[in-house]
């Protein structure tokens, strides 16, 4: 679970409280990744740019275990324990230009420890989690009905939050989980995407949730009109509205390309089936599919914790998507067809991509053929089915 920012917020609260008891000077807290480290200085890549922390004999160092993010369990450390790529939070008083500060204390999490913790938590959400589309919410019974899709079809699961269940909801203009806000079942709406962690019944019809993450997402398909690699932005012509949409790509955007043969095979299943294949674990597309891709569809390669959906366990759309080739904006060109998912931000002209999938032409042709061919394109929300596109990522 990507909660490094939350972890450092907790540490900051404790550190600030301790310092406030001994000085009237308000400390600054600078957090980010280490880009350079010497015996005299640590350079941190913060949200506002690089900031230099001046290290002295009085600087206190603490190493925090991502699995136990609290000051009580932090262990003594030194500059020798800090490496480029580690995550740190340092306290001190910023200079007037905001570019340097004398570091009073430095809390660090090693890059390897963070990666290990992420892998453990991603595996936990895979094995003890479900994801899908909310089909109904019953506030009286405190239950959420979810359509969970897999490679072989769909099931309906009733999610009941445990008494101490934690709710998180993606902000309308954000694609980052660390910016998600606390919520409740009252925030969950029909059509939302949901991912829950907890215990499911043996038949999968019910699920007792201890953590629930929801969000309102949209999917858009279109033809690339222009690419700005410097800004990391792509302008497409929306297939449904015929209007231009600027797609902003960020460090957390997942960009993949369907292998041509696989896309044709999966799209063929859509055309041959009654309603086509919808993204497993999602259900955000009109029309119910009957086509069934083989569970071993995929390409060789190293899997990464996936975004998308499905029931816990391997062999699903998460694993298939993970093995697709990674791409960047530089790998695309004007005229290519792409599809993206994003949170709904109320702006039809600009979105930030959670996922971008290329090589989707066969799915577009399939959907157009089923809708009568000559109607032209529609957005994915209007009927296109692209496996793995919509859905909520691993927290």
N, C-alpha and C positions, 0 to 999 in steps of 0.2 A: 504494500500500500504506500503510495507516494505521499508521505506525510512529513517529510524533512522540514518543511517550513513550519508546520505545526509543532514539531519537536523543538525547533529553535525558539519559537514563540514562548513555549513553556519555560525553557531555560532562561530566556530573556526576562520573563516576569519575575522569576526567583532571583536572578542576579541583580536586577534593578532594585528590587525591594531590599536586598542586603546592602547594596551600595547607598541607597537613600538614607539608611540608618546612620551612616558614618560621614556623610558629606552633603552639603547643600547644593553642590554642582550636579546638574542633571546629566547623566551619562548618555552618550550615543551608543547605539548598537548597530554594528555593521555585520551583515551576514552574506555569505556567498561562497563561491568556489575559489580555492587558492590557485592563482595563476603564476606566482613566483614566491620563493621563500629563501631567505638567507638568515644568518645569525642575528642580523640587525633589523631586518624588515620583512614583513609579510604583505603581499599584494593580494587584495581580495576583489574579485569581480562581483560587485554589488548591483542592485537594480539601477543605481544612478551612475554606474561606471566604475572604473578601477579606483580603489582606495588603498593607501599605504598605511599599515599599522606599524608604528615604530616600536621595536622590541627592546626592553631593558632588563636589567637584573631583577627589577620588581614585578615584571610581567608574570602572571600566574597562568599555568597551562593545565587544562583538564581534558581528558579523553572520554567521550560519551559513547556508550553502546547504543546503537539505533534500536535495539530490542528493549532497552531500559532507559528511556530518555528523561532522566531526572538528575538533579545535581547530587543527590545523596549517593547515587551509584557511580558518579563520575570518578575516574581514576587520575592520579597525578600523571602529567606528561611533560614533554619538553619539545623544543624546536625540532629535535631529531625525529620526532614522531609525526611531523607534519610533512606532507608531500603535495606536489601539484595535483589538482583534481580533488583533493579532500574538501569536505564541507566544513566551514568554520563560522563561528559567531564570536566577534570580539567586542569588548566594551572599552570605552574611552571617550574623551571629549574631542570632537572634530575641530579641526582648524577652520578659520573663517572661509577658506576656499572650498571646504568640504572634501579635500583630496588626501588628507593625512590626519592621523591622530596618534597619541601615545597610547599603546595598548595596555590597559590595566589587567585584563583577563582575556584569555583565548580558549574557547571551547571547540573541540574538534571531533568530527566523525570521519573516519577514513573512507576513502572511495570504495575500497574492497568490502568493508563492513556494511556500507549502505547498499551496495549491489547484492550482497548476500541476503540482507534483510528483505530487500525488494523481492528477490527470487522466492524466499520462503513465504512471504505474504501473498505474492501472486499465485503461488501453488495452492495456498490455503483457500483463496477465492475461487480457484478453479475446482478444487476437490469438494469444497463445502459450500459452493455458491451456485446460484442460478441467475440468468438474466433473460430479459425478454421485453415484451410490450404490455403495458397496463391496459387491460380491457375493461375493468370496472373497479371502482373503489366504494366500499361500504363503510362509512364512518360510524354507523351504529354498531356493527359487529367488529369493527377495527380490523378489517380484512381487505386485502388487495388481490384481485384476480389477474394473473399474468399469463399471457400466451408465450410459451417457451418453445422455440423451434430448434429442431435438430436436423441432421442430414437426412433422416428417414421420415420426417414429418413433424407435426406439432402436437403439443399437449397443453392442457390448461392446469395451472397450479394456483392454489389459494395460499397466499402468503399472510401469515399472522405474526405481527411483531411481538417479541417477548416484552415483558413488563419494563425492562431497562434498555430496550432497543434504541440504537442511535440512528437518527435520520440525517442525511446530508443531501443537499440539492445544488446542482450546478447553477451558477449565476447566469442570467440571460445572455450576457455579453462576454462570457468567459468559457474557455475550453479546458481550463486547468482545475484539477480536483483540489489543489491546495487553496483555491479561491472559492470553493463550494461553501455554502452557508448552512448553518444548522436548520433543521426543518422538523416537520411532523407529518403524520399521515394526512393532515388537512391540506398539505401542499401538493399532494400527489393527485394527478389528474389523468383521466382516461386519455390514452394516446402517448403518455410519457414512456420513456425507456427507463428500465429499472434493473439494478443489480443488487442482489441480496446475499448476505452471508449468514449461514445458520445450519439447521438440520432439516432434511427433507424426509418425508415418509418413504417407506419401502416401495410404494407404487408411484411415487412422484406427484401425487395429487395434492399434497399439502406441504407447507414449508414453514418452519418456525424460525423467524429471522431475528438475529441479534444486531445486525447492521444493515441499513438500507440506503442506497444511493439512487437518486432519481434525477431526471432532467428532461426538458422539452427540446427535442432535436429535429432537424430538418435535413433532407437529402436533395441535392440538386445535380442535374446532369447537363452538360453543354459542350460546345466545341470551342477549343482554345482560339482566342482572337489575338492575344499578345502575351508575351512573357517578359517580366522585368526581374532578372536574376539578382540585380543589386538590391532591390527592395524585397525580393523573395515574394513576389506577387504575380498572379496569373489573372488575366481577364478572359472570361468565357461568355459566349452567347447562350443564355439559358434556353434550353430546348422547349420549355413550356411557355415562357413569357416572350421569348425572342429578344429580350433586353440584356444588356451587358451586366455582368456581375464580377466584381473584383474579389478574387480569392486570396486572402492573406495566409501565408504559410509561416509557421513558427517552429521552434525547437521541439515542441511536443506533437507536431502534426505527423501522423503516420502516413507514409507515401509508399504505395505498392503498385505493381503492375501484374495483371493476370497473364500467365503464359498463354499464348494464342490458342494452342490446341485445347487446353483445359477450358478456356472461355467458350470456345465453340461447342465443346461437349456439354458443359453446364447449360449454356443457352439453348442447345438442342433439346435438353430435357424440359426446358420451359415451354418450347414450342410444341413438343409432343404431348406434354401433360395438359391437364384441364385448365390449369391456371398458372403454370410455371413454378419455378423454385424460388422461394423467398429466402432471404438471408437467415440461416439457422440461428435460433435464439433471438430473433428480432420480431418480425411480423409487422414492420412498418409500411408494407406495401399492399395495395389493394389487390384482391383476387387471391384465392387459395390455391396453392400449388399441389400438383400430384407427381410431377417429375421428381426422380430421386437420384442424385449423383452418388457415385460410389464413395464409400467412406474412406477409401484410400487415395482419393484425389489429392494431389499435392506434388511438390517437387522436392528433390532432396535438398537438404540444407539444415542449418542450425535454427531451431525454433527460438522465439523470444516470447515473453509473456504477451498474450494477444489482447486485442481490443475486439469487441464484438460480443457475441453471446453464446448461448447454449448451456446445457447442463454441465456440471463439473465432470472432469475426466478428459482423456485425450481423444484424438481422432476426429474432432469436430471442426467447425469453421474456424475457430481460433487457431488451431494447429495448421490448418490448410493455409490460412492467410499469412501466418507467421513465416511460412516457407517460401512465400512469393518474393521475387527480387525487390529489394529496396531501390527507390529512385529519388531523384531530386528534380527541381524545376528545370535544371539544365538538360535533363534527359527527355524533356517534352518539347514539342514544337507546335507552331500554329497549325490548326486544322485537326489536331488530335482530339479525340473524344475522351472526356474524363468525367468522373462523378465524385462528389464530395459530400461529407456530412459535417454539420456544425450545429451549435446551439441556435435556437431561435432568438434573434436579437432585435427584431422589428425593422431591420434595414434590408430591403430587397436588393440593394445595390452593392453591398459589401458584407462579406462573412469571413470568419476565421475558420480554417479547415481543421477538423479533428482528424478526419481521414481523407485521403485523396487516392482514388483508384484509377489507373489507366488500363488500356487494353479492354475497355468495356463495350466496344462497338457491337459485338455479338448479342449482348443483352439488350441493347437499345433496339437493334433490328428485330429481335424476338418480340419485344413489347409492342413495337409499332405494327408488326405483322398481326399480332393478336387483337390489336385495336382497330384494324381495318387498313393498315398500311399507309394510306394517303393522308392521314390526319397530321402527319408531322410529329415532332417530338413532344414529349411531356416531361415534367420533372419526375424524379424517382418517386416522390410522394404521390404523383398522379398515376402510377401504375408500373413503373420499371422495377425489376427485381434483380438486384446485384448482390450476390452472396457476400456477407461480411461488411457491407457498407454502413448501414445504419446500426444504431446500437450504442451502448455506453461502454466506455473503456474500463479496464481494471483500475480501481482507485489507487 
